[in-house]
Amino acid sequence: MDDSRPIFLQIAELLENSILDGSLAEDTQVPSTNELAAFHRINPATAAKGVNQLVDDGTLYKKRGIGMFVSPGARERLRGRRREEFARQYVQPLLTEARKLGIDPTELKKMIDTWEDRR
């Protein structure tokens, strides 16, 4: 956990990342709030707030008396939402700066390919 963002958001993001990388598949039970709280040494109410956020947005669903599970289609919904966020946070500012510098999209693509080849 890092200190820059609320812990409940970090718990929600941690579960989202596990769904995106496939370690939590659809209809798989997620760790309980008590397990999350014990592992991260946080208050169970804080863990529950992060989990409930995912329930509210449809990423997780409750099975009464059993626990929380990954909703069908959650991975694709998360991927789509994260791609939109990526475009807004990174691509849009990149294109804005490229325009300021007179770099057209073709040249920008070549620059990206060149940097990718260096990796």
C-alpha positions as CSV (number, residue, x, y, z in Angstrom):
1,M,0.0,0.0,0.0
2,D,1.2,3.5,-0.8
3,D,0.2,6.5,1.3
4,S,-0.8,8.8,-1.5
5,R,-4.4,7.4,-2.1
6,P,-7.1,6.2,0.3
7,I,-6.5,2.6,1.3
8,F,-10.0,1.5,0.3
9,L,-9.3,2.6,-3.3
10,Q,-6.0,0.7,-3.3
11,I,-7.9,-2.4,-2.1
12,A,-10.4,-2.0,-4.9
13,E,-7.6,-1.5,-7.5
14,L,-5.7,-4.5,-6.2
15,L,-8.7,-6.7,-6.7
16,E,-9.3,-5.1,-10.2
17,N,-5.7,-5.9,-11.1
18,S,-6.1,-9.5,-10.1
19,I,-9.2,-9.7,-12.3
20,L,-7.4,-8.1,-15.2
21,D,-4.4,-10.4,-15.0
22,G,-6.6,-13.4,-14.7
23,S,-5.6,-14.5,-11.3
24,L,-9.3,-13.9,-10.2
25,A,-11.5,-15.4,-12.9
26,E,-15.2,-14.8,-13.4
27,D,-17.4,-16.5,-10.7
28,T,-14.3,-17.0,-8.5
29,Q,-14.6,-16.1,-4.9
30,V,-12.5,-13.1,-3.8
31,P,-10.7,-12.9,-0.4
32,S,-13.0,-11.9,2.4
33,T,-12.8,-8.5,3.9
34,N,-11.3,-10.1,7.1
35,E,-8.7,-11.8,5.0
36,L,-7.8,-8.6,3.2
37,A,-7.7,-6.7,6.4
38,A,-5.5,-9.2,8.1
39,F,-3.1,-9.4,5.1
40,H,-2.8,-5.7,4.7
41,R,-3.0,-4.9,8.4
42,I,-5.9,-2.5,7.9
43,N,-9.4,-2.1,9.5
44,P,-11.9,-4.6,8.1
45,A,-14.3,-1.7,7.5
46,T,-11.7,-0.1,5.2
47,A,-11.4,-3.4,3.3
48,A,-15.1,-3.7,3.1
49,K,-15.4,-0.2,1.7
50,G,-13.1,-1.1,-1.2
51,V,-14.9,-4.4,-1.8
52,N,-18.3,-2.7,-1.7
53,Q,-17.2,-0.2,-4.3
54,L,-16.6,-3.1,-6.7
55,V,-20.0,-4.5,-5.8
56,D,-21.6,-1.1,-6.5
57,D,-20.0,-0.9,-10.0
58,G,-20.9,-4.5,-10.9
59,T,-17.4,-5.9,-10.8
60,L,-18.3,-8.2,-7.9
61,Y,-21.5,-9.8,-6.7
62,K,-22.6,-11.2,-3.3
63,K,-23.7,-14.7,-2.6
64,R,-25.5,-14.3,0.7
65,G,-23.7,-16.2,3.5
66,I,-20.9,-17.3,1.2
67,G,-18.9,-14.2,0.1
68,M,-18.1,-12.1,-2.9
69,F,-17.5,-13.3,-6.4
70,V,-16.2,-11.9,-9.7
71,S,-19.1,-10.9,-11.9
72,P,-19.4,-12.4,-15.4
73,G,-17.9,-10.0,-17.9
74,A,-16.1,-8.0,-15.2
75,R,-12.7,-8.5,-16.9
76,E,-13.8,-7.0,-20.2
77,R,-15.6,-4.1,-18.5
78,L,-12.5,-3.3,-16.4
79,R,-10.3,-3.5,-19.5
80,G,-12.6,-1.1,-21.4
81,R,-12.7,1.3,-18.5
82,R,-8.9,1.2,-18.0
83,R,-8.3,1.7,-21.7
84,E,-10.5,4.8,-21.7
85,E,-8.6,6.1,-18.6
86,F,-5.3,5.4,-20.3
87,A,-6.4,7.4,-23.4
88,R,-7.5,10.3,-21.3
89,Q,-4.5,10.3,-19.0
90,Y,-1.7,9.6,-21.5
91,V,-2.7,9.6,-25.2
92,Q,-4.6,12.9,-25.2
93,P,-1.8,14.9,-23.4
94,L,0.7,13.2,-25.7
95,L,-1.2,14.3,-28.8
96,T,-1.6,17.8,-27.5
97,E,2.1,18.1,-26.8
98,A,2.9,16.6,-30.2
99,R,0.7,19.2,-32.0
100,K,2.5,22.0,-30.1
101,L,5.8,20.6,-31.3
102,G,4.6,20.2,-34.9
103,I,4.8,16.4,-34.8
104,D,2.2,14.9,-37.0
105,P,0.5,11.5,-36.1
106,T,2.6,9.6,-38.6
107,E,5.9,10.9,-37.2
108,L,4.6,10.3,-33.7
109,K,3.8,6.6,-34.5
110,K,7.3,6.2,-35.9
111,M,8.7,7.7,-32.7
112,I,6.7,5.2,-30.6
113,D,7.8,2.3,-32.8
114,T,11.5,3.4,-32.4
115,W,11.2,3.6,-28.7
116,E,9.4,0.2,-28.6
117,D,12.1,-1.4,-30.6
118,R,14.7,-0.1,-28.1
119,R,13.0,-2.0,-25.3
